Amino acid sequence: MLGDLFSGWHIWIILLIIVLLFGATRLPALARSIGQSTRIFKKEIREGHEEDEAAEAAKDSKAESKAAPAAAEKPADKI
């Protein structure tokens, strides 16, 4: 779908406009800043997943600890 939208010369025109707007000297700093932001974003996402997994594990262990005493308190059936 997007393959027909941009051909090779469209991309060159877009790159030329970007260079004219930001200047060739600022582009490396801009790319470095985008790279750092991407790394920070990925790190935060990874830490968020780890926190979610830790919270689920704590919730599961808490539910298991509550279920174990309840089973122990239940009287055994006599035959």
PLY file of the C-alpha trace (Angstrom):
ply
format ascii 1.0
element vertex 79
property float x
property float y
property float z
element edge 78
property int vertex1
property int vertex2
end_header
0.00 0.00 0.00
2.70 2.52 0.98
5.00 1.15 -1.71
3.09 3.15 -4.33
2.93 6.24 -2.17
6.67 6.99 -2.06
9.02 6.32 -4.92
12.78 6.89 -4.84
12.67 10.53 -5.86
10.04 11.34 -3.22
12.39 10.14 -0.50
15.25 12.20 -1.92
13.09 15.32 -1.92
12.05 14.70 1.69
15.70 14.20 2.72
16.69 17.41 0.92
13.98 19.36 2.74
15.13 17.94 6.08
18.74 18.94 5.38
17.64 22.43 4.37
15.49 22.84 7.49
17.93 21.50 10.07
21.27 22.06 8.40
23.94 19.43 7.80
25.78 20.28 11.03
22.74 19.69 13.27
21.67 16.38 11.70
24.24 14.18 13.52
23.23 15.71 16.87
19.57 15.18 15.99
20.21 11.53 15.06
22.18 10.99 18.30
19.36 12.53 20.32
16.77 10.31 18.64
18.95 7.26 19.30
19.28 8.11 23.00
15.55 8.70 23.30
14.84 5.35 21.65
17.22 3.53 24.02
15.64 5.19 27.06
12.15 4.34 25.80
13.08 0.67 25.24
14.70 0.50 28.70
11.59 1.91 30.37
9.35 -0.54 28.50
11.59 -3.46 29.55
11.56 -2.30 33.20
7.78 -1.90 33.07
7.38 -5.49 31.87
9.72 -6.72 34.62
7.72 -4.80 37.26
4.48 -6.27 35.91
5.91 -9.79 36.07
7.17 -9.23 39.63
3.77 -7.89 40.71
2.02 -10.92 39.16
4.44 -13.30 40.86
3.85 -11.58 44.21
0.10 -11.72 43.69
0.26 -15.42 42.75
2.41 -16.30 45.77
0.07 -14.31 48.03
-2.95 -16.16 46.63
-1.19 -19.52 47.12
-0.29 -18.67 50.73
-3.91 -17.78 51.46
-5.19 -20.98 49.81
-2.80 -23.29 51.70
-4.04 -22.49 55.26
-7.66 -22.72 54.11
-7.03 -26.24 52.85
-5.30 -27.17 56.12
-8.24 -25.91 58.22
-10.74 -28.01 56.30
-11.68 -31.13 58.33
-10.84 -34.45 56.78
-13.73 -36.69 55.75
-14.12 -39.76 57.92
-15.17 -43.04 56.45
0 1
1 2
2 3
3 4
4 5
5 6
6 7
7 8
8 9
9 10
10 11
11 12
12 13
13 14
14 15
15 16
16 17
17 18
18 19
19 20
20 21
21 22
22 23
23 24
24 25
25 26
26 27
27 28
28 29
29 30
30 31
31 32
32 33
33 34
34 35
35 36
36 37
37 38
38 39
39 40
40 41
41 42
42 43
43 44
44 45
45 46
46 47
47 48
48 49
49 50
50 51
51 52
52 53
53 54
54 55
55 56
56 57
57 58
58 59
59 60
60 61
61 62
62 63
63 64
64 65
65 66
66 67
67 68
68 69
69 70
70 71
71 72
72 73
73 74
74 75
75 76
76 77
77 78
